Amino acid sequence: MAAAIVFGILSALSNASSAVLQRLAVADRTSEHKSVWRTAIDLVRQPVWLLGVVFLAGTFVFQALALYFGPLSVVQPILVLELIFTLGLRVFLLHDGIAPRTWSAAVVICLGLAAFLVVALPREGTQVPRAGQWILAVGTRGLAVAVLLLLSRYGSPARRAALFGAATAVVWSVDAAFVKQTVDLLARSGLLGVLTHWPLYAMVATGVLGTVLLQGAYAVGPLAASQAALLIVDPLVSITLGIELFGDQLRTGSGYLFGAAVSLAVLAAGVVLLSIWAPPVMTADELARLPGRARTHSGVAVSKRSA
């Protein structure tokens, strides 16, 4: 279980690093007023952007390792730490000022997550999902996604973004279940077994779908709404999938269940507050004015820590 927690934390850190590094590269390229295609071509030549891609790949590898060593009900809630790592990287790389109330929200997230892991004490099950269980689990979550997307066509931008974010979370929770099934299959049957069975291809399909839905969430409304919904719904759906498909176990006494519910509520409150209070995404012009920014001979914007 310790390995699952460590790799889950590394996955969250890697994803935050990828987001910040690619934001640096994109802002630097778009500040030169080039076309979209020219900017895309330039990005693949930039070490900062390529390093972000490496971290993005690391995110998947670390998540897969975490799910190999531990249950969905542990790994997916840990990934919410990405928000906190992003704040720290913005301070370290962008010299961004973070308000005390924002850090207090980060503390609330950590307390809620730690309390859930201690009170619920999730344990990995030994159940191998049958075809009927997969059909029921994927079918019900697919129906939920369809309803959320239908509802997201109406209402305020914040409401639409939240519903889109929730739909994305459900898809990514299913994707995480496919990842776990794939790594378990790899351990039992080797690479050939993975390539000749369906979980790998289902994992790729849901990963692509989740990415498309995430872009839709960004497009229809504010980031705070979609991000909060995504990071709250993902752990909840993942916990139910872990129990339903893999037989994951939580402490079931009434006191333990109440404590777990309160812990998750605290975590959700921290996510909402951090999404609201987080500093806005910096524009290219704001990034260019940051102290310590310098350009290398290749034109890549970098950040230098002051002495």
C-alpha positions in Angstrom: 0.0 0.0 0.0 2.9 2.4 0.8 4.1 1.9 -2.8 0.7 2.8 -4.2 0.7 6.0 -2.1 4.2 7.0 -3.2 3.5 6.4 -6.9 0.2 8.2 -6.6 1.9 11.2 -5.2 4.6 11.1 -7.9 1.8 10.9 -10.6 0.2 14.0 -9.2 3.6 15.8 -9.0 4.4 14.7 -12.6 1.1 16.0 -14.0 1.5 19.3 -12.2 5.0 19.7 -13.6 3.8 18.9 -17.1 1.0 21.5 -16.9 3.3 24.3 -15.6 6.2 23.5 -18.0 3.9 23.4 -21.0 2.2 26.6 -19.9 5.6 28.3 -19.8 6.4 27.0 -23.3 3.0 27.9 -24.8 2.9 31.3 -23.4 6.4 32.1 -24.7 5.6 30.9 -28.2 2.2 32.6 -28.4 3.7 35.9 -27.2 5.4 36.1 -30.6 2.0 36.4 -32.5 2.5 33.4 -34.8 -0.1 31.3 -36.4 -1.5 28.3 -34.5 0.3 25.8 -36.8 3.6 27.7 -36.6 3.3 27.8 -32.9 2.7 24.1 -32.7 5.7 23.4 -34.9 7.9 25.7 -32.7 6.7 24.0 -29.5 8.0 20.6 -30.5 11.4 22.1 -30.9 11.5 23.7 -27.4 13.2 21.8 -24.6 10.8 23.2 -22.0 7.7 21.9 -23.9 9.4 18.5 -24.5 10.3 18.2 -20.9 6.6 18.8 -20.1 5.7 15.9 -22.5 8.2 13.7 -20.6 6.5 14.6 -17.3 3.1 13.9 -18.9 4.3 10.4 -19.9 5.6 10.0 -16.4 2.1 10.8 -15.0 0.7 7.8 -16.8 3.6 5.5 -15.8 3.4 6.5 -12.1 -0.4 6.1 -12.1 -0.1 2.7 -13.7 2.4 1.6 -11.0 0.3 3.1 -8.3 -2.7 1.1 -9.5 -0.6 -2.0 -9.7 0.4 -1.8 -6.1 -2.9 -0.5 -4.7 -6.6 0.0 -5.2 -8.5 2.6 -7.1 -10.0 3.8 -3.8 -6.5 4.9 -2.6 -4.8 6.0 -5.8 -7.5 8.2 -7.4 -8.1 10.4 -4.3 -4.4 11.0 -4.0 -4.3 12.5 -7.5 -6.1 15.6 -6.1 -2.7 16.6 -4.7 -1.9 17.9 -8.2 -3.6 21.1 -7.3 -1.2 21.7 -4.4 1.9 20.8 -6.4 0.8 23.2 -9.1 0.7 26.0 -6.6 4.2 25.1 -5.3 5.6 25.0 -8.9 4.0 28.4 -9.7 5.9 29.8 -6.7 9.2 28.1 -7.6 9.2 28.6 -11.4 7.0 31.6 -11.9 7.7 33.5 -8.7 3.9 33.8 -8.4 2.4 35.2 -5.2 0.0 32.8 -3.5 -2.4 34.2 -0.9 -2.5 32.7 2.6 -6.1 31.7 2.1 -5.1 29.7 -0.9 -2.5 27.8 1.1 -5.2 27.2 3.8 -7.4 25.6 1.2 -4.5 23.3 0.3 -4.1 22.4 3.9 -7.8 21.5 4.1 -7.4 19.2 1.1 -4.4 17.4 2.8 -6.3 17.0 6.0 -9.4 15.6 4.2 -7.3 13.2 2.2 -5.3 12.0 5.2 -8.4 11.5 7.3 -10.1 9.5 4.6 -7.1 7.1 4.2 -6.8 6.7 8.0 -10.5 6.3 8.8 -11.7 4.3 5.8 -8.4 2.3 5.5 -9.1 1.2 1.9 -7.8 -2.3 1.2 -7.3 -3.9 -2.2 -9.6 -6.7 -3.2 -8.7 -9.9 -4.9 -11.8 -10.1 -7.2 -11.2 -10.4 -10.9 -14.0 -8.6 -12.7 -16.2 -10.8 -14.9 -17.6 -9.6 -18.3 -21.0 -9.0 -16.9 -19.6 -6.8 -14.1 -17.7 -4.7 -16.7 -20.8 -4.3 -18.9 -22.9 -3.2 -15.9 -20.2 -0.8 -14.5 -19.3 0.8 -17.9 -23.0 0.9 -19.0 -24.2 2.7 -15.9 -21.3 5.2 -16.0 -21.8 5.7 -19.7 -25.5 6.5 -19.0 -24.4 9.0 -16.3 -22.0 10.7 -18.7 -24.8 11.0 -21.3 -27.1 12.6 -18.8 -24.5 15.0 -17.6 -23.6 16.0 -21.1 -27.3 16.5 -22.0 -27.8 18.7 -18.9 -24.6 20.7 -19.7 -26.3 22.1 -22.8 -28.3 24.5 -20.7 -27.7 26.9 -17.9 -25.0 29.4 -16.9 -21.4 28.9 -18.0 -20.4 27.9 -14.5 -23.1 25.2 -14.4 -22.3 23.9 -17.8 -18.6 23.8 -17.0 -19.3 21.9 -13.8 -21.4 19.3 -15.5 -18.8 18.9 -18.3 -16.2 18.5 -15.6 -18.3 15.9 -13.8 -18.8 13.9 -17.1 -15.0 14.0 -17.7 -14.4 12.7 -14.2 -16.7 9.8 -14.7 -14.9 8.9 -18.0 -11.5 9.2 -16.4 -12.6 7.0 -13.4 -13.6 4.3 -15.9 -10.2 4.8 -17.6 -8.4 4.3 -14.3 -10.3 1.0 -13.9 -9.1 0.0 -17.3 -5.6 1.0 -16.4 -5.7 -1.2 -13.3 -7.1 -4.1 -15.3 -4.4 -3.7 -17.9 -1.5 -3.7 -15.4 -3.0 -6.7 -13.6 -3.2 -8.5 -16.9 0.4 -7.5 -17.7 1.5 -9.0 -14.4 -0.4 -12.3 -15.1 0.0 -12.7 -18.8 2.9 -10.5 -20.0 3.0 -8.1 -22.8 1.5 -10.5 -25.4 -1.5 -11.0 -23.1 -2.0 -7.3 -22.8 -1.9 -6.8 -26.6 -4.3 -9.6 -27.3 -7.0 -8.6 -24.8 -9.5 -5.7 -24.8 -8.6 -3.6 -21.6 -5.6 -1.9 -23.3 -7.7 -0.6 -26.2 -10.6 0.4 -23.9 -8.1 2.3 -21.8 -6.9 4.2 -24.9 -10.4 4.9 -26.0 -11.6 6.3 -22.7 -8.4 8.3 -22.3 -9.0 10.0 -25.6 -12.6 10.6 -24.8 -11.8 12.1 -21.4 -9.3 14.4 -23.0 -11.8 15.6 -25.5 -14.4 16.2 -22.8 -11.9 18.1 -20.7 -11.3 20.5 -23.6 -15.1 21.0 -23.8 -15.3 21.8 -20.1 -12.6 24.4 -20.5 -14.5 25.9 -23.5 -18.0 26.2 -22.0 -17.3 27.9 -18.7 -14.9 29.0 -15.9 -12.0 26.7 -15.0 -12.8 26.8 -11.3 -16.2 25.2 -11.9 -14.9 22.4 -14.2 -11.8 21.7 -12.1 -13.7 21.5 -8.8 -16.3 19.1 -10.3 -13.6 17.0 -11.9 -11.5 16.6 -8.8 -14.5 15.9 -6.5 -16.4 13.4 -8.8 -13.3 11.4 -9.9 -12.4 10.0 -6.4 -16.0 9.2 -5.6 -16.7 7.3 -8.8 -13.3 5.6 -8.6 -14.1 4.4 -5.0 -17.4 2.8 -6.1 -15.7 1.2 -9.2 -13.0 -0.2 -7.0 -15.5 -1.8 -4.7 -17.8 -3.0 -7.5 -15.2 -4.4 -9.9 -12.2 -5.4 -7.9 -13.7 -6.0 -4.5 -11.9 -3.2 -2.7 -12.8 -2.9 1.0 -13.4 0.0 3.3 -14.1 -0.1 7.0 -17.9 -0.6 7.2 -18.8 0.3 10.8 -21.3 3.1 11.1 -18.7 5.4 12.7 -16.1 4.6 10.1 -18.5 5.2 7.2 -19.5 8.5 8.8 -15.9 9.5 9.3 -15.1 8.6 5.7 -18.0 10.7 4.4 -17.0 13.7 6.5 -13.3 13.3 5.3 -14.4 13.3 1.7 -16.7 16.3 2.3 -13.7 18.2 3.8 -11.5 17.2 0.8 -14.3 18.4 -1.6 -14.6 21.7 0.3 -10.9 22.2 0.0 -11.0 21.5 -3.7 -13.8 24.0 -4.2 -12.0 26.7 -2.2 -8.7 26.1 -3.9 -10.3 26.2 -7.3 -11.9 29.6 -6.4 -9.0 31.1 -4.6 -6.2 29.9 -6.9 -4.4 32.7 -8.8 -5.6 33.0 -12.4 -3.7 31.5 -15.3 -0.9 34.0 -16.2 -0.9 35.5 -19.7 2.1 35.6 -22.0 2.6 39.3 -21.3 2.5 38.7 -17.5 5.0 35.8 -17.8 7.3 38.0 -19.8 7.4 40.7 -17.1 8.3 38.2 -14.3 11.6 38.9 -12.6 14.3 36.5 -13.4 13.0 35.6 -16.8 15.7 35.2 -19.4 16.0 33.8 -23.0 18.4 31.3 -24.1 20.0 31.5 -27.5 17.2 29.3 -28.8 14.6 31.8 -27.6 13.1 29.5 -24.9 11.8 31.4 -21.8 13.3 30.1 -18.6 13.1 31.1 -15.0 16.0 31.8 -12.7 15.9 31.8 -9.0 17.2 34.9 -7.5 20.3 34.6 -5.4 
